Amino acid sequence: MGPELLILAAGIGSRYGGLKQIEPVGSHGEAIIDYSVFDAMRSGFKKLVFVIRKEIEKDFRDAIGKRFEKKIDMDYVFQRLDDIPSGYRVPGGRTKPWGTGQAILTARDAVKSPFAVINGDDFYGHDSFRKLSSYLGQLKAGDSSYAMVSYTLRNTLSEHGHVSRGLCSLDSRGNLKSIVEHTKITKDNGKIFSTGESPDKKELTGDEIVSMNMFGFTPGIFQFLERDFRVFLEKNSGDIKAEFYIPSVVGGLINSGEATVTVINSSSDWFGITYKEDKTYVTESIGSLVNTGAYPDRLWEDA
């Protein structure tokens, strides 16, 4: 069996203002997820697992899932706020689940083979899926040799507001050395700044290597996620906004020597929808790729 693809699509899209995972960007109603699935299937992925919220299940199945049901093995898992280890409780006032780390952990019973993780509202490109599929095909289920597809910061920003990015550094062998989540990166008068929760701006060059949450793991990652989620809850049980980010987990595993992460440099373009205003650029970018022959005008003939 080939690798599996875990698609994180539970976010409602507070900055976007709607269900951006199913927003059409192709000329025949295709969403970004359609292009990811198309690229994954032609790169050798054999199963899709969607992480969604229960309250969007019907809309998501009707708009997205039904397109693939007869084309590839599929499963759904649901990210829930109350899906936490026994002995812990959800703090009063918290309404959102716990972030990308918990989203991946949600799939612990559905994923059985080496797998890729992507965001449902990001376009990663065929080269990214092809290279990651090839890497995952060499792994065994219990291996702790993971992978991350890298992009250049300046090519991942929005013209319409701030974004969150994981800034990376590499060791002498080209493996991931560290990854630090910057939650508020903006462009201002041609320059790029990270502010996060601080009023002080840190200027960035734009050449930084960033993670766009396209990782390659084996099922062995779930034991680390379960352990680290408990540690996270111990430290942040009273913080209603704290996020259990997968880059933080990966960074911790690298520091402890429990895992290595190969950095795969993709030649594909990245683009995504964070704000409503981003849709025009994404639609135009998809159209350009169709015009060059990278994708057919209609992805699914029976759609």
N, C-alpha and C positions, 0 to 999 in steps of 0.2 A: 504493500500500500504506500502511496506517495504521501507527502506532507499535507497537513491540514492548515486551514486559514481561519483564524479567529478574528472576527470583525467587531470592533467596539462601536456600537451604535446606540448606546443607552442615553446619551446626552440629549436633552430637550433643546439646547441651543439658546441659552439666556441672552447672550450678546446678539445672536442672529434674530431672535424673536419668533422662532417657529421650529418645525421639525425639518431641519436642514438636511438630514440624511436622505430624505426622499425628494428633495428639490430637483426638478428636471433641469439638466444642463446640456443634454444632447438634442439633436434635431428631431428625434423620435421619442422624446420623453425620458431618455436615459438619465439616471442620477449618477453621481460620482461612484457610488458603490457598484453600479453596473460595469463601469470600466475596470474597477479593481477585480471584480469577479471574472470578467473576460480575460484580463491579463493573468490572473491566477490559474485559470483553467488551461490556458495555452502554455503555461509554464510548468505544468505537472502537478498542481495541487489537486487532491482527490476528495476533499471534504470541506464544507463551510460550516462554521459555528458562529451564529450571530448572538452577540450580547446586547439585549434590549431591555427596556422596562416593560413590565406587564401591561401598563396602561396604554402603551402605543402598539401593542401586539397586532391588533386587527388591522390598523392603518398600515403598519409595516409589512405584514404578510400580503395584504392586498396590493400595495404599491411596489414592493420589492421582492419578497420571498417567492411569490407565485411564478416569477419569471425563471427561477432556477430549479424549481422542485423536480423537474423531469430531466435536468441536465447534469446534476451532480448531487452526491450525498449531502444532506443538510441537517442541521439541528439548531434549536433555539435554547438559550439559557437566559435567565432573568436576573438582572442586578437589582438588589433590594437593599434599602436602608437598614433593615433589621437582620440582614444575613451576616451576623457577627458571632464570634465564638461564645460558648456558654460562659457565664460569669461576668459578661459585659452588658452594658445597656446603652441604648441610644440617648444622647443628651437631649434634654428638652429644648425645643426650638430648631433642631436640625431637621431639614427637609430633603436634602440631597444625599444620595449614596456616597461612598467613601473614596471615589477616584479610580484611576486606571488600574492600580494594583489590585483592588477588590474586584474590579470588572473581570480581570483575567482569572482571578481565583474562582469566580463564579462558574467557570467552565471546567473545573477540576474533574467532574464526572463525565464530561462529554468528549474531552480530548484525550486520545490514546497514543498518538504518534508525535514525532517532532512537528512543530507548528510555527507559523508566522502570526504576528499580531499587527494589526493596522487599525487606524482610526477610520470610521465609516465615512467621514466627510472630507478626507484628504485624498488627493490624486497623487499616486506614487510612480506610475509609469511602468512599462513592460520590462525594462532592463532591471529594475529593482526586484520585481517578482522572479524573473528568470535567475538572477544571481542568488537570491535567497533560497529559492527552491533547490538549486544545485547544492548549496551548502547544507541545507537540512537533510538532503538525501544521503549524506555521508554519516549522519549521527544515529546513535542508538537511543532508545527511550530514556535511559538513565544518565546520559552524558550531561556534563555541566560545562560544555563548550558552546557558548551561545553566540549570537551575532546581532549586529545592529547596522541598518542601512543609514548612511550619513548623507547630509545635504549641507549646503553653504548658507549661512544665516541670511545674507542679503537677498537670497532667492526665495525666502520663506516668509516674508513679511507682508502685512496688509497695509494698503494705503489709507484705510478707513478706521484705524484704531489699534490698540495694543494687542499683542499676542503673547502666549506663553511658550517658551522654548527651553530645551535641555542643552546647555552648552557643554561641549565635550573636549577632553584632552586625550592624546594618545601616548602610548609608551614607545620605546625605540623599535619595537617589532610591529607597530601599527595596530596593536590591540587597544581597546578602550581602557584608559587609565582612570578617568573620573567623568562624572556627568552631574551637572548642577542645574537644577530647575530655576529658570528666571521667569517669574510670573507676569512681568509687565515690561515688554520690549516695544519701543515705539520709534517711529521715524519723525524727525523734527528738523526742518530746514536742510534736508539732505544728509543729516547725520542720524546715527542710530544710538539709542540710549536704553539702558536697563534701569528701572527704578524699583520694581517690586513693591514692597510695602514701605520703602524708605523715600523720604522727600529728596534725597541726594541722587543726582543722575550719574550713572557710570557710562561713559562713552565706549561704544564697541566699534570695531573696525568694519564689521560686515563679512569678514573672511572666516569667522569662527565656524567650526564644525558643529552642527547641531543634530540632535535626535528629533525625529518627527514621529516617534512612537511606532516605528516599523522595526520590530525585533524578531529574531528567531530563537525559539526555546525548545526544550524537550519537556515532557511531562514531569521531569524531576524538579522543575521550577516551582511546582505547586507546594511541595513541602517547605520550601524557603518562604513562599508567600504566606502560608499559614502561620509559620513562626513569626515572621516580621510583622504581620498584621496584628498579632497579639501585642508585640512590643509597641507598635504605633498606637494602639488603643490605650495601653498603659500610660503613654506620655501625653496623649491628646484627647482623652475621654471627655473632657469638659469643653473642648473647642468645637463649636458648631460649624466652623468653616474649614477645619483641617482636612487635607487631602492625602490619601495614601497613594503616592505617585510611583509608577513602575520604575522611572529612572532612579529614584532614591533607593529602591530595592536592589536594582542592578549595581549601582555604585557601592552599596554596602557589601555585596557578594564579591565584587572585585577587591575591595579593601581587605576583606577577611581571607582572600585566597580561595574561596569556595567555588568560584567560577571564573572563566575567562570569556571575554567578549571580542570576537573578531569584528572589525569595522569594515563594512562593504561599501565602497564608494560607488554610487549610482550615477550613470550618465543621463538618467531620465530627468525631465523637468518635474518639479513639485509645485502644486498649487492646491488651494483649499478655500472653503467658505467659512469664514468666521463671522462676517457681517453681511447684511443683505446686499450692500454695495459691491461685495466681492463677486457676486454671481455673474455680473457682466464680463469681468475679466476671465473667469473660469469658462464661461460659455464660449467666448472668443478663442481661448486657448484650445479647447476641445475641437472647435471648428477647424483651427489651423492644423491640428494633428490628423484630422479626418482628410483634409485637403492634401496632405503629404502622403497619404496611404497608410499611416500608422494604425488606423482603425477604420473599419467599414462605416459607412454612413449610418446604417442600421445594425446595431450590435446583435440583436436577436430577431431572426426572421419571423418567429411565431409570436412576437410581442405585440 
